[in-house]
Amino acid sequence: MRNRSPLAAAVGDISEGLRLSPVWWRLGLELTYNRYRRTLLGPFWIAGAMLTTGLSLSFVFGSLLGGSWRESMPHILGGVLCWSLVSGIVAEGANTYMGAAGMMQVQRLPLSFYSLLSANRILINFLHQIVAFWVVMALFKLLTVPHWTLVLAIPLVALTGFFLSIPVAMISTRYRDIGFMIGLFFGALFLLTPVFWSRAQLQPDKRWIADYNPFSHLLEIVRQPFLGQSAPLLNWYASFVTLGVAIVLAVTCLALFRKRVIFWL
């Protein structure tokens, strides 16, 4: 059989990973179940951590600093909720191949399979957090009907995170310090992304901090539908550009380094 070009092999790797969707979806459910076996709340413990952070920030910025907590809570809690999806897939993706080293050394599967499995686990946790978010909003009588664009935003963000996680996972596998740096990076990025503040609060000459932050746009296309409205077109355009860049990076890294990852473990 004639050998495929590196580019064709990279595209084939992603295609094969997507074809195995029943496997990584079921395996993601099993891993989530096993992680929270014999616990009372299961994956809702992660939702509890999200709610604790969101409610604390809402109290600080909505009450202690003289603002209205009823106005700030939906924005902040929605921001923390969406940040868990936007950043979680990429941040967790840094350890994807190292965490799956045992399986990779005995089972021949496409590299994208492991990245899809990692993204699937974050998505499953995110779905539990959505339920917790709606329950809290209902208790505070702040619940709004989600905008229909939510059904487009979540897959778009999940796909972007998946493609970004592939080069991040490769670099982190080759250079182990990168995994720790990713954690520090997203810790700082959390403060520089309008999770608990808004772009309108910035001075005009400082708004580039949000405008040139791709995670800011990914955050908004998910948060705004939760608040009952569609995100501005600028956020959608920027998010699709980010997805395009992520696809190019993922395919390029797979074409160049796909066969080397197993030797880096």
C-alpha positions as CSV (number, residue, x, y, z in Angstrom):
1,M,0.0,0.0,0.0
2,R,1.4,3.4,-1.0
3,N,2.4,5.6,2.0
4,R,0.2,8.6,2.5
5,S,1.7,12.1,2.7
6,P,2.1,13.6,6.3
7,L,-0.8,16.0,5.6
8,A,-3.1,13.2,4.5
9,A,-2.1,11.1,7.5
10,A,-2.9,14.0,9.8
11,V,-6.3,14.5,8.3
12,G,-6.9,10.8,8.4
13,D,-6.0,10.7,12.1
14,I,-8.7,13.3,12.9
15,S,-11.2,11.5,10.7
16,E,-10.5,8.2,12.3
17,G,-10.8,9.8,15.8
18,L,-14.2,11.2,14.9
19,R,-15.3,7.9,13.4
20,L,-14.6,6.3,16.8
21,S,-17.1,8.7,18.5
22,P,-19.2,5.9,20.1
23,V,-16.0,4.5,21.8
24,W,-14.7,7.7,23.3
25,W,-18.2,8.9,24.2
26,R,-18.9,5.7,26.1
27,L,-15.4,5.6,27.6
28,G,-15.8,9.2,28.8
29,L,-19.0,8.3,30.6
30,E,-17.4,5.3,32.2
31,L,-14.3,7.3,33.4
32,T,-16.6,10.0,34.8
33,Y,-18.7,7.4,36.6
34,N,-15.6,5.6,38.0
35,R,-14.1,8.9,39.2
36,Y,-17.2,9.7,41.3
37,R,-18.2,6.2,42.3
38,R,-19.6,6.0,45.9
39,T,-20.0,9.8,46.1
40,L,-23.3,11.4,46.9
41,L,-23.3,14.2,44.3
42,G,-21.0,12.7,41.7
43,P,-19.9,15.2,38.9
44,F,-22.0,17.8,40.7
45,W,-19.1,18.3,43.0
46,I,-17.4,20.1,40.2
47,A,-20.5,22.1,39.7
48,G,-20.4,23.0,43.4
49,A,-16.9,24.3,43.0
50,M,-18.0,26.4,40.0
51,L,-20.9,27.8,42.0
52,T,-18.8,28.6,45.0
53,T,-16.4,30.6,42.9
54,G,-19.2,32.4,41.0
55,L,-21.2,33.2,44.1
56,S,-18.1,34.5,45.9
57,L,-17.1,36.7,43.1
58,S,-20.7,37.9,42.8
59,F,-20.8,38.8,46.5
60,V,-17.4,40.7,46.3
61,F,-18.1,42.6,43.1
62,G,-21.9,43.0,43.6
63,S,-22.1,43.9,47.2
64,L,-18.8,44.7,48.9
65,L,-17.8,47.1,46.0
66,G,-21.2,48.9,46.0
67,G,-22.7,47.2,43.0
68,S,-26.0,45.3,42.6
69,W,-25.6,41.6,43.2
70,R,-28.7,40.9,41.2
71,E,-27.2,42.5,38.1
72,S,-23.7,41.0,38.6
73,M,-24.6,37.5,39.6
74,P,-25.9,36.2,36.2
75,H,-23.0,37.8,34.4
76,I,-20.3,36.5,36.8
77,L,-21.9,33.1,37.4
78,G,-22.4,32.6,33.6
79,G,-18.8,33.7,33.0
80,V,-17.4,31.2,35.5
81,L,-19.6,28.5,34.0
82,C,-18.5,29.2,30.4
83,W,-14.8,29.6,31.4
84,S,-14.9,26.0,32.7
85,L,-15.6,24.9,29.1
86,V,-13.5,27.4,27.2
87,S,-10.3,26.9,29.2
88,G,-11.0,23.4,30.6
89,I,-10.5,21.5,27.4
90,V,-7.2,23.2,26.5
91,A,-5.8,23.1,30.1
92,E,-6.7,19.5,30.6
93,G,-5.5,18.6,27.2
94,A,-1.9,19.4,28.2
95,N,-1.7,16.1,30.1
96,T,-3.8,14.0,27.6
97,Y,-1.0,11.9,26.1
98,M,0.9,11.5,29.3
99,G,-2.3,10.4,31.1
100,A,-3.0,7.9,28.4
101,A,0.5,6.6,28.1
102,G,-0.4,3.1,29.2
103,M,-3.2,2.7,26.7
104,M,-1.1,4.3,23.9
105,Q,1.7,1.8,24.4
106,V,-0.5,-1.3,24.0
107,Q,-3.3,-0.1,21.7
108,R,-2.9,1.5,18.3
109,L,-5.5,4.3,18.1
110,P,-5.3,7.7,16.4
111,L,-3.9,10.5,18.5
112,S,-7.0,12.5,18.1
113,F,-8.9,9.8,19.9
114,Y,-7.3,10.7,23.2
115,S,-7.8,14.4,22.7
116,L,-11.5,13.7,21.9
117,L,-11.8,11.6,25.0
118,S,-10.3,14.3,27.1
119,A,-12.6,17.0,25.6
120,N,-15.6,14.7,26.1
121,R,-14.9,14.4,29.8
122,I,-14.8,18.2,30.1
123,L,-18.0,18.5,28.1
124,I,-19.8,15.9,30.4
125,N,-18.8,17.9,33.5
126,F,-19.9,21.1,31.8
127,L,-23.4,19.6,31.2
128,H,-23.7,18.9,34.9
129,Q,-22.6,22.5,35.6
130,I,-25.3,23.8,33.3
131,V,-28.0,22.0,35.5
132,A,-26.5,23.5,38.6
133,F,-26.4,27.0,37.0
134,W,-30.1,26.9,36.1
135,V,-31.1,25.6,39.5
136,V,-29.3,28.5,41.2
137,M,-30.7,31.1,38.8
138,A,-34.2,29.7,39.4
139,L,-33.7,29.9,43.2
140,F,-32.7,33.6,43.0
141,K,-35.5,34.2,40.4
142,L,-32.9,35.3,37.8
143,L,-33.5,32.4,35.3
144,T,-34.0,33.5,31.7
145,V,-34.8,31.4,28.6
146,P,-31.6,30.6,26.8
147,H,-31.1,32.0,23.3
148,W,-31.2,29.4,20.5
149,T,-27.6,30.2,19.5
150,L,-26.5,28.2,22.5
151,V,-26.9,25.0,20.4
152,L,-24.3,26.5,18.0
153,A,-22.0,28.0,20.5
154,I,-21.2,25.0,22.7
155,P,-20.1,22.7,19.8
156,L,-18.1,25.6,18.3
157,V,-16.2,26.1,21.6
158,A,-15.8,22.4,22.2
159,L,-14.3,21.9,18.7
160,T,-12.0,24.8,19.1
161,G,-10.8,23.5,22.4
162,F,-10.3,20.0,20.9
163,F,-8.1,21.3,18.1
164,L,-6.1,23.5,20.3
165,S,-5.5,20.7,22.8
166,I,-3.7,18.6,20.2
167,P,-0.6,20.9,19.8
168,V,-0.7,21.7,23.5
169,A,-0.7,18.0,24.4
170,M,2.2,17.4,22.0
171,I,4.4,20.2,23.3
172,S,3.6,19.2,26.9
173,T,4.6,15.6,26.2
174,R,7.9,16.6,24.7
175,Y,8.7,19.3,27.2
176,R,7.2,18.4,30.6
177,D,7.5,21.9,32.0
178,I,5.0,23.2,29.5
179,G,2.2,21.4,31.4
180,F,2.9,23.4,34.5
181,M,3.2,26.6,32.5
182,I,-0.2,26.0,31.0
183,G,-1.7,26.0,34.4
184,L,0.0,29.3,35.3
185,F,-1.0,30.7,31.9
186,F,-4.7,30.0,32.4
187,G,-4.6,31.3,35.9
188,A,-3.4,34.7,34.7
189,L,-5.7,34.5,31.6
190,F,-8.7,34.1,34.0
191,L,-8.1,37.6,35.3
192,L,-7.4,39.1,31.9
193,T,-10.6,37.6,30.3
194,P,-14.0,39.3,31.1
195,V,-15.2,36.4,33.3
196,F,-16.3,38.5,36.2
197,W,-15.9,41.9,34.6
198,S,-17.2,43.3,31.3
199,R,-15.6,45.0,28.4
200,A,-17.8,48.1,28.9
201,Q,-16.1,48.6,32.3
202,L,-12.7,49.2,30.7
203,Q,-11.5,52.6,29.5
204,P,-11.7,52.9,25.7
205,D,-7.9,52.7,25.3
206,K,-7.8,49.5,27.5
207,R,-10.5,47.5,25.6
208,W,-7.9,45.9,23.4
209,I,-7.3,43.5,26.3
210,A,-10.7,41.9,25.6
211,D,-10.8,42.6,21.9
212,Y,-7.5,40.7,21.1
213,N,-8.1,37.9,23.5
214,P,-9.6,34.9,21.6
215,F,-10.9,33.3,24.8
216,S,-12.9,36.4,25.5
217,H,-14.9,35.9,22.3
218,L,-15.3,32.2,22.9
219,L,-16.6,33.0,26.4
220,E,-19.1,35.5,25.2
221,I,-20.7,33.4,22.5
222,V,-21.6,30.9,25.2
223,R,-22.4,33.2,28.1
224,Q,-24.7,35.6,26.2
225,P,-27.2,32.8,25.2
226,F,-27.3,31.7,28.8
227,L,-28.4,35.2,29.7
228,G,-31.1,35.2,27.0
229,Q,-29.5,37.0,24.2
230,S,-27.2,36.4,21.2
231,A,-23.5,37.5,21.3
232,P,-22.5,40.3,19.0
233,L,-21.4,39.3,15.5
234,L,-17.8,40.4,16.3
235,N,-17.6,37.6,18.9
236,W,-18.8,35.0,16.4
237,Y,-16.4,36.2,13.6
238,A,-13.5,36.1,16.0
239,S,-14.5,32.6,17.3
240,F,-14.7,31.2,13.8
241,V,-11.2,32.7,13.1
242,T,-9.9,31.1,16.3
243,L,-11.4,27.7,15.2
244,G,-9.7,28.0,11.8
245,V,-6.3,28.8,13.4
246,A,-6.8,25.9,15.8
247,I,-7.5,23.5,12.9
248,V,-4.4,24.6,11.1
249,L,-2.2,24.2,14.2
250,A,-3.6,20.8,15.0
251,V,-3.2,19.4,11.4
252,T,0.3,20.9,11.1
253,C,1.4,19.4,14.4
254,L,-0.1,16.0,13.6
255,A,1.6,16.0,10.2
256,L,5.0,16.9,11.6
257,F,5.1,15.0,15.0
258,R,2.4,12.4,15.0
259,K,4.8,9.5,14.8
260,R,7.2,10.9,17.4
261,V,4.7,11.3,20.3
262,I,4.9,7.6,21.4
263,F,8.7,8.0,21.8
264,W,8.2,11.0,24.1
265,L,6.1,9.2,26.6
